């Protein structure tokens, strides 16, 4: 089982490019990524990010075999693996 930290920004990360929308509020149900232009439904985007988080956390690497890195490559911050 993989557990994301309670403060993991699953709703605020663009599931396409990894941009972090720091000013997203709970009342924002959709948002458009200023980096790649993708329009996100908040909950669907969070689900995609959590699925990605679980995949990367369980394998320790991305599909290309590189370890997760900060910034645009969607580093999973403050995670716990159980």
mmCIF file of the N, C-alpha and C atoms, coordinates in Angstrom:
data_MODEL
# 
_entry.id   MODEL 
# 
loop_
_atom_site.group_PDB 
_atom_site.id 
_atom_site.type_symbol 
_atom_site.label_atom_id 
_atom_site.label_alt_id 
_atom_site.label_comp_id 
_atom_site.label_asym_id 
_atom_site.label_entity_id 
_atom_site.label_seq_id 
_atom_site.pdbx_PDB_ins_code 
_atom_site.Cartn_x 
_atom_site.Cartn_y 
_atom_site.Cartn_z 
_atom_site.occupancy 
_atom_site.B_iso_or_equiv 
_atom_site.pdbx_formal_charge 
_atom_site.auth_seq_id 
_atom_site.auth_comp_id 
_atom_site.auth_asym_id 
_atom_site.auth_atom_id 
_atom_site.pdbx_PDB_model_num 
ATOM 1   N N  . UNK A 1 1  ? 0.852   -1.173 0.000   1.00 0.00 ? 1  UNK A N  1 
ATOM 2   C CA . UNK A 1 1  ? 0.000   0.000  0.000   1.00 0.00 ? 1  UNK A CA 1 
ATOM 3   C C  . UNK A 1 1  ? 0.899   1.237  0.000   1.00 0.00 ? 1  UNK A C  1 
ATOM 4   N N  . UNK A 1 2  ? 0.523   2.220  -0.783  1.00 0.00 ? 2  UNK A N  1 
ATOM 5   C CA . UNK A 1 2  ? 1.249   3.478  -0.850  1.00 0.00 ? 2  UNK A CA 1 
ATOM 6   C C  . UNK A 1 2  ? 0.355   4.563  -0.281  1.00 0.00 ? 2  UNK A C  1 
ATOM 7   N N  . UNK A 1 3  ? 0.895   5.351  0.638   1.00 0.00 ? 3  UNK A N  1 
ATOM 8   C CA . UNK A 1 3  ? 0.116   6.411  1.283   1.00 0.00 ? 3  UNK A CA 1 
ATOM 9   C C  . UNK A 1 3  ? 0.744   7.758  0.947   1.00 0.00 ? 3  UNK A C  1 
ATOM 10  N N  . UNK A 1 4  ? -0.039  8.629  0.337   1.00 0.00 ? 4  UNK A N  1 
ATOM 11  C CA . UNK A 1 4  ? 0.433   9.990  0.053   1.00 0.00 ? 4  UNK A CA 1 
ATOM 12  C C  . UNK A 1 4  ? 0.267   10.827 1.310   1.00 0.00 ? 4  UNK A C  1 
ATOM 13  N N  . UNK A 1 5  ? 1.235   11.668 1.562   1.00 0.00 ? 5  UNK A N  1 
ATOM 14  C CA . UNK A 1 5  ? 1.153   12.593 2.683   1.00 0.00 ? 5  UNK A CA 1 
ATOM 15  C C  . UNK A 1 5  ? -0.122  13.423 2.567   1.00 0.00 ? 5  UNK A C  1 
ATOM 16  N N  . UNK A 1 6  ? -0.712  13.771 3.660   1.00 0.00 ? 6  UNK A N  1 
ATOM 17  C CA . UNK A 1 6  ? -1.963  14.530 3.649   1.00 0.00 ? 6  UNK A CA 1 
ATOM 18  C C  . UNK A 1 6  ? -1.822  15.861 2.909   1.00 0.00 ? 6  UNK A C  1 
ATOM 19  N N  . UNK A 1 7  ? -0.629  16.410 2.838   1.00 0.00 ? 7  UNK A N  1 
ATOM 20  C CA . UNK A 1 7  ? -0.416  17.701 2.180   1.00 0.00 ? 7  UNK A CA 1 
ATOM 21  C C  . UNK A 1 7  ? 0.074   17.556 0.734   1.00 0.00 ? 7  UNK A C  1 
ATOM 22  N N  . UNK A 1 8  ? 0.110   16.329 0.206   1.00 0.00 ? 8  UNK A N  1 
ATOM 23  C CA . UNK A 1 8  ? 0.490   16.128 -1.197  1.00 0.00 ? 8  UNK A CA 1 
ATOM 24  C C  . UNK A 1 8  ? -0.520  16.880 -2.071  1.00 0.00 ? 8  UNK A C  1 
ATOM 25  N N  . UNK A 1 9  ? -0.020  17.700 -2.974  1.00 0.00 ? 9  UNK A N  1 
ATOM 26  C CA . UNK A 1 9  ? -0.870  18.620 -3.756  1.00 0.00 ? 9  UNK A CA 1 
ATOM 27  C C  . UNK A 1 9  ? -1.478  17.948 -4.986  1.00 0.00 ? 9  UNK A C  1 
ATOM 28  N N  . UNK A 1 10 ? -2.228  16.884 -4.799  1.00 0.00 ? 10 UNK A N  1 
ATOM 29  C CA . UNK A 1 10 ? -2.770  16.128 -5.933  1.00 0.00 ? 10 UNK A CA 1 
ATOM 30  C C  . UNK A 1 10 ? -3.708  16.947 -6.808  1.00 0.00 ? 10 UNK A C  1 
ATOM 31  N N  . UNK A 1 11 ? -4.446  17.870 -6.238  1.00 0.00 ? 11 UNK A N  1 
ATOM 32  C CA . UNK A 1 11 ? -5.365  18.706 -7.017  1.00 0.00 ? 11 UNK A CA 1 
ATOM 33  C C  . UNK A 1 11 ? -4.643  19.847 -7.714  1.00 0.00 ? 11 UNK A C  1 
ATOM 34  N N  . UNK A 1 12 ? -3.523  20.280 -7.149  1.00 0.00 ? 12 UNK A N  1 
ATOM 35  C CA . UNK A 1 12 ? -2.829  21.464 -7.637  1.00 0.00 ? 12 UNK A CA 1 
ATOM 36  C C  . UNK A 1 12 ? -1.771  21.188 -8.691  1.00 0.00 ? 12 UNK A C  1 
ATOM 37  N N  . UNK A 1 13 ? -1.421  19.917 -8.899  1.00 0.00 ? 13 UNK A N  1 
ATOM 38  C CA . UNK A 1 13 ? -0.417  19.563 -9.896  1.00 0.00 ? 13 UNK A CA 1 
ATOM 39  C C  . UNK A 1 13 ? -1.088  19.255 -11.222 1.00 0.00 ? 13 UNK A C  1 
ATOM 40  N N  . UNK A 1 14 ? -0.572  19.812 -12.292 1.00 0.00 ? 14 UNK A N  1 
ATOM 41  C CA . UNK A 1 14 ? -1.075  19.465 -13.617 1.00 0.00 ? 14 UNK A CA 1 
ATOM 42  C C  . UNK A 1 14 ? -0.655  18.029 -13.905 1.00 0.00 ? 14 UNK A C  1 
ATOM 43  N N  . UNK A 1 15 ? -1.614  17.170 -14.179 1.00 0.00 ? 15 UNK A N  1 
ATOM 44  C CA . UNK A 1 15 ? -1.314  15.762 -14.434 1.00 0.00 ? 15 UNK A CA 1 
ATOM 45  C C  . UNK A 1 15 ? -0.673  15.542 -15.806 1.00 0.00 ? 15 UNK A C  1 
ATOM 46  N N  . UNK A 1 16 ? -0.580  16.594 -16.603 1.00 0.00 ? 16 UNK A N  1 
ATOM 47  C CA . UNK A 1 16 ? 0.042   16.497 -17.919 1.00 0.00 ? 16 UNK A CA 1 
ATOM 48  C C  . UNK A 1 16 ? 1.508   16.928 -17.871 1.00 0.00 ? 16 UNK A C  1 
ATOM 49  N N  . UNK A 1 17 ? 1.777   18.118 -17.321 1.00 0.00 ? 17 UNK A N  1 
ATOM 50  C CA . UNK A 1 17 ? 3.144   18.653 -17.365 1.00 0.00 ? 17 UNK A CA 1 
ATOM 51  C C  . UNK A 1 17 ? 3.811   18.814 -16.002 1.00 0.00 ? 17 UNK A C  1 
ATOM 52  N N  . UNK A 1 18 ? 3.046   18.714 -14.906 1.00 0.00 ? 18 UNK A N  1 
ATOM 53  C CA . UNK A 1 18 ? 3.631   18.807 -13.578 1.00 0.00 ? 18 UNK A CA 1 
ATOM 54  C C  . UNK A 1 18 ? 3.631   20.198 -12.963 1.00 0.00 ? 18 UNK A C  1 
ATOM 55  N N  . UNK A 1 19 ? 3.093   21.194 -13.679 1.00 0.00 ? 19 UNK A N  1 
ATOM 56  C CA . UNK A 1 19 ? 3.010   22.557 -13.132 1.00 0.00 ? 19 UNK A CA 1 
ATOM 57  C C  . UNK A 1 19 ? 2.215   22.541 -11.834 1.00 0.00 ? 19 UNK A C  1 
ATOM 58  N N  . UNK A 1 20 ? 2.659   23.306 -10.823 1.00 0.00 ? 20 UNK A N  1 
ATOM 59  C CA . UNK A 1 20 ? 1.940   23.379 -9.548  1.00 0.00 ? 20 UNK A CA 1 
ATOM 60  C C  . UNK A 1 20 ? 1.213   24.712 -9.444  1.00 0.00 ? 20 UNK A C  1 
ATOM 61  N N  . UNK A 1 21 ? -0.118  24.641 -9.367  1.00 0.00 ? 21 UNK A N  1 
ATOM 62  C CA . UNK A 1 21 ? -0.987  25.828 -9.255  1.00 0.00 ? 21 UNK A CA 1 
ATOM 63  C C  . UNK A 1 21 ? -1.125  26.153 -7.765  1.00 0.00 ? 21 UNK A C  1 
ATOM 64  N N  . UNK A 1 22 ? -0.235  26.983 -7.265  1.00 0.00 ? 22 UNK A N  1 
ATOM 65  C CA . UNK A 1 22 ? -0.166  27.267 -5.831  1.00 0.00 ? 22 UNK A CA 1 
ATOM 66  C C  . UNK A 1 22 ? -1.369  28.039 -5.300  1.00 0.00 ? 22 UNK A C  1 
ATOM 67  N N  . UNK A 1 23 ? -2.058  28.791 -6.154  1.00 0.00 ? 23 UNK A N  1 
ATOM 68  C CA . UNK A 1 23 ? -3.163  29.628 -5.711  1.00 0.00 ? 23 UNK A CA 1 
ATOM 69  C C  . UNK A 1 23 ? -4.535  28.986 -5.887  1.00 0.00 ? 23 UNK A C  1 
ATOM 70  N N  . UNK A 1 24 ? -4.604  27.705 -6.202  1.00 0.00 ? 24 UNK A N  1 
ATOM 71  C CA . UNK A 1 24 ? -5.879  27.019 -6.384  1.00 0.00 ? 24 UNK A CA 1 
ATOM 72  C C  . UNK A 1 24 ? -6.604  26.923 -5.043  1.00 0.00 ? 24 UNK A C  1 
ATOM 73  N N  . UNK A 1 25 ? -7.862  27.356 -5.009  1.00 0.00 ? 25 UNK A N  1 
ATOM 74  C CA . UNK A 1 25 ? -8.636  27.284 -3.766  1.00 0.00 ? 25 UNK A CA 1 
ATOM 75  C C  . UNK A 1 25 ? -9.623  26.122 -3.833  1.00 0.00 ? 25 UNK A C  1 
ATOM 76  N N  . UNK A 1 26 ? -10.178 25.747 -2.703  1.00 0.00 ? 26 UNK A N  1 
ATOM 77  C CA . UNK A 1 26 ? -11.132 24.643 -2.655  1.00 0.00 ? 26 UNK A CA 1 
ATOM 78  C C  . UNK A 1 26 ? -12.373 24.911 -3.493  1.00 0.00 ? 26 UNK A C  1 
ATOM 79  N N  . UNK A 1 27 ? -12.725 26.168 -3.674  1.00 0.00 ? 27 UNK A N  1 
ATOM 80  C CA . UNK A 1 27 ? -13.919 26.502 -4.459  1.00 0.00 ? 27 UNK A CA 1 
ATOM 81  C C  . UNK A 1 27 ? -13.675 26.400 -5.970  1.00 0.00 ? 27 UNK A C  1 
ATOM 82  N N  . UNK A 1 28 ? -12.412 26.312 -6.386  1.00 0.00 ? 28 UNK A N  1 
ATOM 83  C CA . UNK A 1 28 ? -12.087 26.173 -7.810  1.00 0.00 ? 28 UNK A CA 1 
ATOM 84  C C  . UNK A 1 28 ? -12.298 24.719 -8.223  1.00 0.00 ? 28 UNK A C  1 
ATOM 85  N N  . UNK A 1 29 ? -13.348 24.457 -9.010  1.00 0.00 ? 29 UNK A N  1 
ATOM 86  C CA . UNK A 1 29 ? -13.648 23.089 -9.423  1.00 0.00 ? 29 UNK A CA 1 
ATOM 87  C C  . UNK A 1 29 ? -12.947 22.717 -10.725 1.00 0.00 ? 29 UNK A C  1 
ATOM 88  N N  . UNK A 1 30 ? -12.588 23.709 -11.532 1.00 0.00 ? 30 UNK A N  1 
ATOM 89  C CA . UNK A 1 30 ? -11.814 23.487 -12.749 1.00 0.00 ? 30 UNK A CA 1 
ATOM 90  C C  . UNK A 1 30 ? -10.721 24.543 -12.814 1.00 0.00 ? 30 UNK A C  1 
ATOM 91  N N  . UNK A 1 31 ? -9.661  24.221 -13.518 1.00 0.00 ? 31 UNK A N  1 
ATOM 92  C CA . UNK A 1 31 ? -8.586  25.194 -13.735 1.00 0.00 ? 31 UNK A CA 1 
ATOM 93  C C  . UNK A 1 31 ? -7.824  24.844 -15.003 1.00 0.00 ? 31 UNK A C  1 
ATOM 94  N N  . UNK A 1 32 ? -7.219  25.864 -15.589 1.00 0.00 ? 32 UNK A N  1 
ATOM 95  C CA . UNK A 1 32 ? -6.450  25.699 -16.809 1.00 0.00 ? 32 UNK A CA 1 
ATOM 96  C C  . UNK A 1 32 ? -4.971  25.886 -16.489 1.00 0.00 ? 32 UNK A C  1 
ATOM 97  N N  . UNK A 1 33 ? -4.165  24.932 -16.893 1.00 0.00 ? 33 UNK A N  1 
ATOM 98  C CA . UNK A 1 33 ? -2.725  25.002 -16.651 1.00 0.00 ? 33 UNK A CA 1 
ATOM 99  C C  . UNK A 1 33 ? -2.116  26.096 -17.527 1.00 0.00 ? 33 UNK A C  1 
ATOM 100 N N  . UNK A 1 34 ? -1.408  27.053 -16.911 1.00 0.00 ? 34 UNK A N  1 
ATOM 101 C CA . UNK A 1 34 ? -0.788  28.108 -17.700 1.00 0.00 ? 34 UNK A CA 1 
ATOM 102 C C  . UNK A 1 34 ? 0.433   27.630 -18.491 1.00 0.00 ? 34 UNK A C  1 
ATOM 103 N N  . UNK A 1 35 ? 0.969   26.467 -18.170 1.00 0.00 ? 35 UNK A N  1 
ATOM 104 C CA . UNK A 1 35 ? 2.137   25.933 -18.871 1.00 0.00 ? 35 UNK A CA 1 
ATOM 105 C C  . UNK A 1 35 ? 1.756   25.184 -20.146 1.00 0.00 ? 35 UNK A C  1 
ATOM 106 N N  . UNK A 1 36 ? 0.789   24.254 -20.046 1.00 0.00 ? 36 UNK A N  1 
ATOM 107 C CA . UNK A 1 36 ? 0.463   23.417 -21.208 1.00 0.00 ? 36 UNK A CA 1 
ATOM 108 C C  . UNK A 1 36 ? -0.938  23.663 -21.768 1.00 0.00 ? 36 UNK A C  1 
ATOM 109 N N  . UNK A 1 37 ? -1.762  24.464 -21.048 1.00 0.00 ? 37 UNK A N  1 
ATOM 110 C CA . UNK A 1 37 ? -3.088  24.813 -21.543 1.00 0.00 ? 37 UNK A CA 1 
ATOM 111 C C  . UNK A 1 37 ? -4.181  23.790 -21.260 1.00 0.00 ? 37 UNK A C  1 
ATOM 112 N N  . UNK A 1 38 ? -3.871  22.699 -20.592 1.00 0.00 ? 38 UNK A N  1 
ATOM 113 C CA . UNK A 1 38 ? -4.866  21.657 -20.305 1.00 0.00 ? 38 UNK A CA 1 
ATOM 114 C C  . UNK A 1 38 ? -5.880  22.176 -19.285 1.00 0.00 ? 38 UNK A C  1 
ATOM 115 N N  . UNK A 1 39 ? -7.160  21.938 -19.569 1.00 0.00 ? 39 UNK A N  1 
ATOM 116 C CA . UNK A 1 39 ? -8.233  22.295 -18.634 1.00 0.00 ? 39 UNK A CA 1 
ATOM 117 C C  . UNK A 1 39 ? -8.484  21.077 -17.745 1.00 0.00 ? 39 UNK A C  1 
ATOM 118 N N  . UNK A 1 40 ? -8.461  21.275 -16.431 1.00 0.00 ? 40 UNK A N  1 
ATOM 119 C CA . UNK A 1 40 ? -8.596  20.182 -15.475 1.00 0.00 ? 40 UNK A CA 1 
ATOM 120 C C  . UNK A 1 40 ? -9.871  20.285 -14.661 1.00 0.00 ? 40 UNK A C  1 
ATOM 121 N N  . UNK A 1 41 ? -10.560 19.180 -14.483 1.00 0.00 ? 41 UNK A N  1 
ATOM 122 C CA . UNK A 1 41 ? -11.554 19.032 -13.436 1.00 0.00 ? 41 UNK A CA 1 
ATOM 123 C C  . UNK A 1 41 ? -10.735 18.697 -12.194 1.00 0.00 ? 41 UNK A C  1 
ATOM 124 N N  . UNK A 1 42 ? -10.967 19.411 -11.117 1.00 0.00 ? 42 UNK A N  1 
ATOM 125 C CA . UNK A 1 42 ? -10.146 19.269 -9.916  1.00 0.00 ? 42 UNK A CA 1 
ATOM 126 C C  . UNK A 1 42 ? -10.049 17.819 -9.441  1.00 0.00 ? 42 UNK A C  1 
ATOM 127 N N  . UNK A 1 43 ? -11.188 17.120 -9.330  1.00 0.00 ? 43 UNK A N  1 
ATOM 128 C CA . UNK A 1 43 ? -11.194 15.764 -8.783  1.00 0.00 ? 43 UNK A CA 1 
ATOM 129 C C  . UNK A 1 43 ? -10.575 14.753 -9.742  1.00 0.00 ? 43 UNK A C  1 
ATOM 130 N N  . UNK A 1 44 ? -10.869 14.868 -11.022 1.00 0.00 ? 44 UNK A N  1 
ATOM 131 C CA . UNK A 1 44 ? -10.279 13.954 -12.004 1.00 0.00 ? 44 UNK A CA 1 
ATOM 132 C C  . UNK A 1 44 ? -8.766  14.135 -12.074 1.00 0.00 ? 44 UNK A C  1 
ATOM 133 N N  . UNK A 1 45 ? -8.316  15.381 -12.022 1.00 0.00 ? 45 UNK A N  1 
ATOM 134 C CA . UNK A 1 45 ? -6.892  15.667 -12.040 1.00 0.00 ? 45 UNK A CA 1 
ATOM 135 C C  . UNK A 1 45 ? -6.211  15.074 -10.806 1.00 0.00 ? 45 UNK A C  1 
ATOM 136 N N  . UNK A 1 46 ? -6.836  15.230 -9.644  1.00 0.00 ? 46 UNK A N  1 
ATOM 137 C CA . UNK A 1 46 ? -6.273  14.672 -8.410  1.00 0.00 ? 46 UNK A CA 1 
ATOM 138 C C  . UNK A 1 46 ? -6.168  13.154 -8.503  1.00 0.00 ? 46 UNK A C  1 
ATOM 139 N N  . UNK A 1 47 ? -7.196  12.514 -9.056  1.00 0.00 ? 47 UNK A N  1 
ATOM 140 C CA . UNK A 1 47 ? -7.181  11.054 -9.204  1.00 0.00 ? 47 UNK A CA 1 
ATOM 141 C C  . UNK A 1 47 ? -6.035  10.613 -10.110 1.00 0.00 ? 47 UNK A C  1 
ATOM 142 N N  . UNK A 1 48 ? -5.820  11.329 -11.211 1.00 0.00 ? 48 UNK A N  1 
ATOM 143 C CA . UNK A 1 48 ? -4.710  10.980 -12.119 1.00 0.00 ? 48 UNK A CA 1 
ATOM 144 C C  . UNK A 1 48 ? -3.363  11.135 -11.415 1.00 0.00 ? 48 UNK A C  1 
ATOM 145 N N  . UNK A 1 49 ? -3.222  12.227 -10.657 1.00 0.00 ? 49 UNK A N  1 
ATOM 146 C CA . UNK A 1 49 ? -1.969  12.456 -9.942  1.00 0.00 ? 49 UNK A CA 1 
ATOM 147 C C  . UNK A 1 49 ? -1.729  11.402 -8.864  1.00 0.00 ? 49 UNK A C  1 
ATOM 148 N N  . UNK A 1 50 ? -2.763  10.996 -8.168  1.00 0.00 ? 50 UNK A N  1 
ATOM 149 C CA . UNK A 1 50 ? -2.604  9.968  -7.135  1.00 0.00 ? 50 UNK A CA 1 
ATOM 150 C C  . UNK A 1 50 ? -2.287  8.612  -7.757  1.00 0.00 ? 50 UNK A C  1 
ATOM 151 N N  . UNK A 1 51 ? -2.873  8.323  -8.903  1.00 0.00 ? 51 UNK A N  1 
ATOM 152 C CA . UNK A 1 51 ? -2.537  7.082  -9.604  1.00 0.00 ? 51 UNK A CA 1 
ATOM 153 C C  . UNK A 1 51 ? -1.063  7.092  -10.016 1.00 0.00 ? 51 UNK A C  1 
ATOM 154 N N  . UNK A 1 52 ? -0.613  8.223  -10.543 1.00 0.00 ? 52 UNK A N  1 
ATOM 155 C CA . UNK A 1 52 ? 0.791   8.373  -10.927 1.00 0.00 ? 52 UNK A CA 1 
ATOM 156 C C  . UNK A 1 52 ? 1.694   8.253  -9.696  1.00 0.00 ? 52 UNK A C  1 
ATOM 157 N N  . UNK A 1 53 ? 1.304   8.885  -8.621  1.00 0.00 ? 53 UNK A N  1 
ATOM 158 C CA . UNK A 1 53 ? 2.054   8.836  -7.360  1.00 0.00 ? 53 UNK A CA 1 
ATOM 159 C C  . UNK A 1 53 ? 2.239   7.391  -6.907  1.00 0.00 ? 53 UNK A C  1 
ATOM 160 N N  . UNK A 1 54 ? 1.164   6.614  -6.930  1.00 0.00 ? 54 UNK A N  1 
ATOM 161 C CA . UNK A 1 54 ? 1.227   5.213  -6.493  1.00 0.00 ? 54 UNK A CA 1 
ATOM 162 C C  . UNK A 1 54 ? 2.134   4.398  -7.408  1.00 0.00 ? 54 UNK A C  1 
ATOM 163 N N  . UNK A 1 55 ? 2.065   4.641  -8.702  1.00 0.00 ? 55 UNK A N  1 
ATOM 164 C CA . UNK A 1 55 ? 2.890   3.905  -9.659  1.00 0.00 ? 55 UNK A CA 1 
ATOM 165 C C  . UNK A 1 55 ? 4.366   4.213  -9.458  1.00 0.00 ? 55 UNK A C  1 
ATOM 166 N N  . UNK A 1 56 ? 4.692   5.491  -9.352  1.00 0.00 ? 56 UNK A N  1 
ATOM 167 C CA . UNK A 1 56 ? 6.087   5.899  -9.170  1.00 0.00 ? 56 UNK A CA 1 
ATOM 168 C C  . UNK A 1 56 ? 6.596   5.447  -7.805  1.00 0.00 ? 56 UNK A C  1 
ATOM 169 N N  . UNK A 1 57 ? 5.770   5.560  -6.784  1.00 0.00 ? 57 UNK A N  1 
ATOM 170 C CA . UNK A 1 57 ? 6.186   5.184  -5.437  1.00 0.00 ? 57 UNK A CA 1 
ATOM 171 C C  . UNK A 1 57 ? 6.439   3.690  -5.316  1.00 0.00 ? 57 UNK A C  1 
ATOM 172 N N  . UNK A 1 58 ? 5.629   2.897  -5.981  1.00 0.00 ? 58 UNK A N  1 
ATOM 173 C CA . UNK A 1 58 ? 5.780   1.447  -5.853  1.00 0.00 ? 58 UNK A CA 1 
ATOM 174 C C  . UNK A 1 58 ? 6.965   0.920  -6.659  1.00 0.00 ? 58 UNK A C  1 
ATOM 175 N N  . UNK A 1 59 ? 7.344   1.618  -7.738  1.00 0.00 ? 59 UNK A N  1 
ATOM 176 C CA . UNK A 1 59 ? 8.470   1.162  -8.547  1.00 0.00 ? 59 UNK A CA 1 
ATOM 177 C C  . UNK A 1 59 ? 9.744   1.924  -8.232  1.00 0.00 ? 59 UNK A C  1 
ATOM 178 N N  . UNK A 1 60 ? 9.594   3.130  -7.674  1.00 0.00 ? 60 UNK A N  1 
ATOM 179 C CA . UNK A 1 60 ? 10.753  3.954  -7.374  1.00 0.00 ? 60 UNK A CA 1 
ATOM 180 C C  . UNK A 1 60 ? 11.321  4.666  -8.585  1.00 0.00 ? 60 UNK A C  1 
ATOM 181 N N  . UNK A 1 61 ? 10.648  4.531  -9.730  1.00 0.00 ? 61 UNK A N  1 
ATOM 182 C CA . UNK A 1 61 ? 11.154  5.172  -10.936 1.00 0.00 ? 61 UNK A CA 1 
ATOM 183 C C  . UNK A 1 61 ? 10.012  5.507  -11.880 1.00 0.00 ? 61 UNK A C  1 
ATOM 184 N N  . UNK A 1 62 ? 10.310  6.334  -12.852 1.00 0.00 ? 62 UNK A N  1 
ATOM 185 C CA . UNK A 1 62 ? 9.360   6.644  -13.914 1.00 0.00 ? 62 UNK A CA 1 
ATOM 186 C C  . UNK A 1 62 ? 9.409   5.536  -14.947 1.00 0.00 ? 62 UNK A C  1 
ATOM 187 N N  . UNK A 1 63 ? 8.510   5.572  -15.885 1.00 0.00 ? 63 UNK A N  1 
ATOM 188 C CA . UNK A 1 63 ? 8.466   4.560  -16.937 1.00 0.00 ? 63 UNK A CA 1 
ATOM 189 C C  . UNK A 1 63 ? 9.773   4.493  -17.712 1.00 0.00 ? 63 UNK A C  1 
ATOM 190 N N  . UNK A 1 64 ? 10.455  5.621  -17.834 1.00 0.00 ? 64 UNK A N  1 
ATOM 191 C CA . UNK A 1 64 ? 11.709  5.633  -18.589 1.00 0.00 ? 64 UNK A CA 1 
ATOM 192 C C  . UNK A 1 64 ? 12.876  5.142  -17.744 1.00 0.00 ? 64 UNK A C  1 
ATOM 193 N N  . UNK A 1 65 ? 12.633  4.810  -16.461 1.00 0.00 ? 65 UNK A N  1 
ATOM 194 C CA . UNK A 1 65 ? 13.666  4.256  -15.608 1.00 0.00 ? 65 UNK A CA 1 
ATOM 195 C C  . UNK A 1 65 ? 14.415  5.270  -14.777 1.00 0.00 ? 65 UNK A C  1 
ATOM 196 N N  . UNK A 1 66 ? 14.115  6.553  -14.945 1.00 0.00 ? 66 UNK A N  1 
ATOM 197 C CA . UNK A 1 66 ? 14.792  7.574  -14.161 1.00 0.00 ? 66 UNK A CA 1 
ATOM 198 C C  . UNK A 1 66 ? 14.084  7.763  -12.840 1.00 0.00 ? 66 UNK A C  1 
ATOM 199 N N  . UNK A 1 67 ? 14.844  8.051  -11.813 1.00 0.00 ? 67 UNK A N  1 
ATOM 200 C CA . UNK A 1 67 ? 14.244  8.338  -10.521 1.00 0.00 ? 67 UNK A CA 1 
ATOM 201 C C  . UNK A 1 67 ? 13.482  9.647  -10.593 1.00 0.00 ? 67 UNK A C  1 
ATOM 202 N N  . UNK A 1 68 ? 12.422  9.762  -9.780  1.00 0.00 ? 68 UNK A N  1 
ATOM 203 C CA . UNK A 1 68 ? 11.635  10.997 -9.745  1.00 0.00 ? 68 UNK A CA 1 
ATOM 204 C C  . UNK A 1 68 ? 12.534  12.150 -9.349  1.00 0.00 ? 68 UNK A C  1 
ATOM 205 N N  . UNK A 1 69 ? 12.333  13.295 -9.997  1.00 0.00 ? 69 UNK A N  1 
ATOM 206 C CA . UNK A 1 69 ? 13.119  14.474 -9.692  1.00 0.00 ? 69 UNK A CA 1 
ATOM 207 C C  . UNK A 1 69 ? 12.181  15.627 -9.437  1.00 0.00 ? 69 UNK A C  1 
ATOM 208 N N  . UNK A 1 70 ? 12.707  16.710 -8.915  1.00 0.00 ? 70 UNK A N  1 
ATOM 209 C CA . UNK A 1 70 ? 11.871  17.858 -8.568  1.00 0.00 ? 70 UNK A CA 1 
ATOM 210 C C  . UNK A 1 70 ? 11.423  18.609 -9.807  1.00 0.00 ? 70 UNK A C  1 
ATOM 211 N N  . UNK A 1 71 ? 10.534  19.569 -9.593  1.00 0.00 ? 71 UNK A N  1 
ATOM 212 C CA . UNK A 1 71 ? 10.089  20.437 -10.667 1.00 0.00 ? 71 UNK A CA 1 
ATOM 213 C C  . UNK A 1 71 ? 9.070   19.796 -11.573 1.00 0.00 ? 71 UNK A C  1 
ATOM 214 N N  . UNK A 1 72 ? 9.260   19.942 -12.878 1.00 0.00 ? 72 UNK A N  1 
ATOM 215 C CA . UNK A 1 72 ? 8.290   19.531 -13.878 1.00 0.00 ? 72 UNK A CA 1 
ATOM 216 C C  . UNK A 1 72 ? 8.117   18.012 -13.977 1.00 0.00 ? 72 UNK A C  1 
ATOM 217 N N  . UNK A 1 73 ? 9.031   17.226 -13.385 1.00 0.00 ? 73 UNK A N  1 
ATOM 218 C CA . UNK A 1 73 ? 8.899   15.780 -13.504 1.00 0.00 ? 73 UNK A CA 1 
ATOM 219 C C  . UNK A 1 73 ? 8.006   15.193 -12.410 1.00 0.00 ? 73 UNK A C  1 
ATOM 220 N N  . UNK A 1 74 ? 7.296   16.026 -11.706 1.00 0.00 ? 74 UNK A N  1 
ATOM 221 C CA . UNK A 1 74 ? 6.262   15.613 -10.763 1.00 0.00 ? 74 UNK A CA 1 
ATOM 222 C C  . UNK A 1 74 ? 6.802   14.819 -9.578  1.00 0.00 ? 74 UNK A C  1 
ATOM 223 N N  . UNK A 1 75 ? 7.780   15.338 -8.881  1.00 0.00 ? 75 UNK A N  1 
ATOM 224 C CA . UNK A 1 75 ? 8.321   14.685 -7.696  1.00 0.00 ? 75 UNK A CA 1 
ATOM 225 C C  . UNK A 1 75 ? 7.218   14.538 -6.655  1.00 0.00 ? 75 UNK A C  1 
ATOM 226 N N  . UNK A 1 76 ? 7.140   13.373 -6.056  1.00 0.00 ? 76 UNK A N  1 
ATOM 227 C CA . UNK A 1 76 ? 6.176   13.156 -4.986  1.00 0.00 ? 76 UNK A CA 1 
ATOM 228 C C  . UNK A 1 76 ? 6.831   13.576 -3.678  1.00 0.00 ? 76 UNK A C  1 
ATOM 229 N N  . UNK A 1 77 ? 6.333   14.658 -3.106  1.00 0.00 ? 77 UNK A N  1 
ATOM 230 C CA . UNK A 1 77 ? 6.899   15.213 -1.899  1.00 0.00 ? 77 UNK A CA 1 
ATOM 231 C C  . UNK A 1 77 ? 6.255   14.604 -0.667  1.00 0.00 ? 77 UNK A C  1 
ATOM 232 N N  . UNK A 1 78 ? 7.052   14.399 0.355   1.00 0.00 ? 78 UNK A N  1 
ATOM 233 C CA . UNK A 1 78 ? 6.568   13.932 1.648   1.00 0.00 ? 78 UNK A CA 1 
ATOM 234 C C  . UNK A 1 78 ? 5.700   12.698 1.548   1.00 0.00 ? 78 UNK A C  1 
ATOM 235 N N  . UNK A 1 79 ? 6.237   11.640 1.009   1.00 0.00 ? 79 UNK A N  1 
ATOM 236 C CA . UNK A 1 79 ? 5.439   10.437 0.867   1.00 0.00 ? 79 UNK A CA 1 
ATOM 237 C C  . UNK A 1 79 ? 5.830   9.402  1.894   1.00 0.00 ? 79 UNK A C  1 
ATOM 238 N N  . UNK A 1 80 ? 4.915   8.505  2.176   1.00 0.00 ? 80 UNK A N  1 
ATOM 239 C CA . UNK A 1 80 ? 5.174   7.371  3.056   1.00 0.00 ? 80 UNK A CA 1 
ATOM 240 C C  . UNK A 1 80 ? 4.812   6.120  2.285   1.00 0.00 ? 80 UNK A C  1 
ATOM 241 N N  . UNK A 1 81 ? 5.655   5.123  2.371   1.00 0.00 ? 81 UNK A N  1 
ATOM 242 C CA . UNK A 1 81 ? 5.380   3.850  1.718   1.00 0.00 ? 81 UNK A CA 1 
ATOM 243 C C  . UNK A 1 81 ? 5.229   2.805  2.809   1.00 0.00 ? 81 UNK A C  1 
ATOM 244 N N  . UNK A 1 82 ? 4.100   2.091  2.795   1.00 0.00 ? 82 UNK A N  1 
ATOM 245 C CA . UNK A 1 82 ? 3.828   1.058  3.797   1.00 0.00 ? 82 UNK A CA 1 
ATOM 246 C C  . UNK A 1 82 ? 3.641   -0.278 3.153   1.00 0.00 ? 82 UNK A C  1 
# 
